Amino acid sequence: MNQFAAFGRPLSRLGMILLVILVGCAVQPQLKIPEENSGATHDGPTPTEPANTVRVISGKRPDWVDTKSKHYPPDRFLIAVGYGPDRPSAEDKARAEIAKIFHSDIHSSNRIYQEILETTTGGKTRTRESINFEEITRVSTRRVLSGVRIAQVYRESEPNPQFYALAVIDRYRTEKILQHKIEELDRDIQKLYLETRGQPDKLGQVQNLQLCVRKHILRQAYDTELRIVSPSGRGIPQAVSFMEIKNRLNAVLLRDFFIALSIRGIQADEIQRTLVEALNQKGFSISEEIQKTSVLVRGTIEIEPIEQGVTEWKFVRWKVYFDLVDRQDGAVFGSVQKSGKAGHLTYAQAEERAILKMRTILAEEISEDLIMRYAQNFILGISTICLR
């Protein structure tokens, strides 16, 4: 799982549009449940009959109510017990307990992808694109939970009337189902990814790569479930890593887009060099020929002395203003404003400290805002084209 966390933030800067993935659910065959020989009496058919005709047992308390069941060993079955004042509530709770086994790990997996879509700047977390992770969890667990069946129902009369239900999943049967689904998604992802290499249309490449991302999220959820049900605890290695998809999408989005910088004010040349380095590290190309660029980053820097009532220290306040200008129509589609103060023994030293702070902020925050806002604007434009 940690392999995704290392590159979550760079991908968030591209503001990828992720859609809800709809996957059909095949009906799974009934499990053959071994007969429980607990000494309890039955009110009807044996547990080997279909789930909807499992009869309530009474008498001696079955082992599965309080401990592991010898008839449903953990290396072969996942089991959960639910209880309630009536049979339906007990069965519902048993199924819910089975679902919890999967939901917790899938939510952890989803949080990694959620971090890809979020970024924190200035102490505030902002989501650039949204995805219904609850829906992904529901879709991915639907196939697994379709294999759940109520194996036994026990009615306890003393000291208080209570029903207990045992829900089971056959590990081996479910493992085969998940392996098939993951392999199917891997084939789709690999095919889509390879198609982008020879695809001349940039829009088509972006769409295919975004579909790879959507399928990868669902694939990861299935793989998480596979590691839970598989007796070995192992999943299936990815045919195409998420890092490869991210890097490819990054390259496609940034290719052929050039940025021009125009910065005025104190230490403008030094600040511009810092911003050029930061943007280059993130994959953008900077050009001095404004007419050939897609975006103009227009900035102003201000530094002025301020009084703080401390005679032995001198303070300055600094401000930076940036506009992102679409070179095609001259429209401003994003603005960034940052400010702060710095102090030292002299105004010159305080100004140097202010410049250092600005350089750090530009490299770590402003350049990130520029990239996110530009990439978001670009992809929104793609979405508009797709809807026409």
Helices and strands as residue ranges (DSSP letters): H 2-5, H 8-12, E 41-42, G 51-53, E 56-58, G 63-65, E 77-84, H 87-116, E 118-121, E 124-127, H 133-145, E 149-156, E 162-170, H 171-197, H 202-229, H 242-254, E 258-265, H 268-281, E 285-286, G 290-292, E 295-306, E 314-326, E 332-344, H 347-361, I 362-366, H 367-387
